[in-house]
Amino acid sequence: MEKAHVEALASKHAAVQAQIDREEQRPNPDDILLHKLKKEKLRLKDEMLGLTVH
């Protein structure tokens, strides 16, 4: 179960990174949206690390 959860988090992490990449490529990126996305990406990373450290 834990491995599946980590894999799901990794998938979400990659999807958020893709959103960040798309937003950064726009002519006028939304800084507020980028901040929220980067914060979410960090939260997912922290959660993955918390699950794999045990």
Residue frames relative to the residue before (quaternion, step in Angstrom):
aa qw qx qy qz dx dy dz
M 1.0000 0.0000 0.0000 0.0000 0.00 0.00 0.00
E 0.6680 0.5122 -0.3144 0.4388 3.59 0.86 -0.92
K 0.6375 0.5273 -0.3317 0.4534 3.58 0.98 -0.82
A 0.6467 0.5136 -0.3180 0.4657 3.59 0.97 -0.81
H 0.6412 0.5219 -0.3202 0.4626 3.57 1.04 -0.79
V 0.6442 0.5063 -0.3158 0.4785 3.60 0.95 -0.85
E 0.6523 0.5114 -0.3154 0.4621 3.59 0.96 -0.82
A 0.6371 0.5142 -0.3231 0.4747 3.59 1.04 -0.76
L 0.6484 0.5066 -0.3135 0.4740 3.57 1.00 -0.81
A 0.6371 0.5251 -0.3220 0.4634 3.59 1.00 -0.82
S 0.6369 0.5205 -0.3215 0.4691 3.58 1.02 -0.76
K 0.6541 0.4939 -0.3068 0.4838 3.59 0.96 -0.86
H 0.6177 0.5523 -0.3315 0.4511 3.57 1.03 -0.85
A 0.6693 0.4930 -0.2905 0.4739 3.59 0.92 -0.91
A 0.6460 0.5192 -0.3201 0.4590 3.58 1.00 -0.80
V 0.6427 0.5032 -0.3224 0.4793 3.59 1.00 -0.79
Q 0.6304 0.5234 -0.3367 0.4641 3.60 0.99 -0.78
A 0.6334 0.5218 -0.3308 0.4659 3.58 1.00 -0.76
Q 0.6325 0.5185 -0.3260 0.4742 3.60 1.02 -0.78
I 0.6311 0.5270 -0.3243 0.4677 3.58 0.99 -0.86
D 0.6573 0.5211 -0.3054 0.4507 3.56 0.88 -0.97
R 0.6645 0.4987 -0.3037 0.4663 3.59 0.91 -0.91
E 0.6718 0.5021 -0.3029 0.4525 3.57 0.90 -0.92
E 0.6656 0.5081 -0.3051 0.4535 3.59 0.98 -0.82
Q 0.6555 0.5162 -0.3074 0.4576 3.61 1.19 -0.47
R 0.5265 0.6329 -0.4127 0.3898 3.57 1.24 -0.29
P 0.6231 -0.5636 0.3832 0.3838 3.61 -1.12 0.55
N 0.7915 0.1008 -0.0406 0.6014 3.60 0.99 -0.81
P 0.1655 -0.8289 0.5252 0.0982 3.60 0.25 1.21
D 0.4417 -0.6719 0.5348 0.2598 3.54 -1.13 0.73
D 0.3292 -0.7888 0.4878 0.1773 3.57 -0.26 1.28
I 0.6344 0.5251 -0.3356 0.4573 3.58 1.02 -0.72
L 0.6502 0.5009 -0.3076 0.4814 3.58 0.96 -0.86
L 0.6438 0.5198 -0.3253 0.4578 3.60 0.94 -0.84
H 0.6355 0.5274 -0.3270 0.4594 3.57 0.97 -0.82
K 0.6648 0.5009 -0.2990 0.4667 3.59 0.91 -0.93
L 0.6646 0.5068 -0.3034 0.4576 3.58 0.94 -0.89
K 0.6686 0.4945 -0.3027 0.4657 3.58 0.93 -0.86
K 0.6239 0.5266 -0.3303 0.4736 3.57 1.08 -0.71
E 0.6506 0.5058 -0.3046 0.4776 3.59 1.00 -0.83
K 0.6308 0.5321 -0.3278 0.4599 3.57 0.99 -0.83
L 0.6598 0.5017 -0.2974 0.4738 3.57 0.96 -0.88
R 0.6321 0.5310 -0.3309 0.4571 3.60 1.01 -0.82
L 0.6535 0.5079 -0.3066 0.4700 3.57 0.97 -0.87
K 0.6446 0.5192 -0.3184 0.4622 3.58 0.96 -0.86
D 0.6551 0.5096 -0.3086 0.4647 3.58 0.93 -0.90
E 0.6528 0.5074 -0.3141 0.4666 3.58 0.99 -0.82
M 0.6383 0.5155 -0.3291 0.4675 3.60 0.98 -0.79
L 0.6679 0.4991 -0.3044 0.4606 3.57 0.91 -0.90
G 0.6328 0.5423 -0.3220 0.4493 3.56 1.05 -0.77
L 0.6843 0.4750 -0.2796 0.4774 3.56 1.07 -0.71
T 0.7287 0.4437 -0.2529 0.4562 3.59 1.01 -0.70
V 0.5824 0.6082 -0.3717 0.3908 3.62 1.17 -0.41
H 0.5794 0.6083 -0.3904 0.3767 3.58 1.00 -0.80
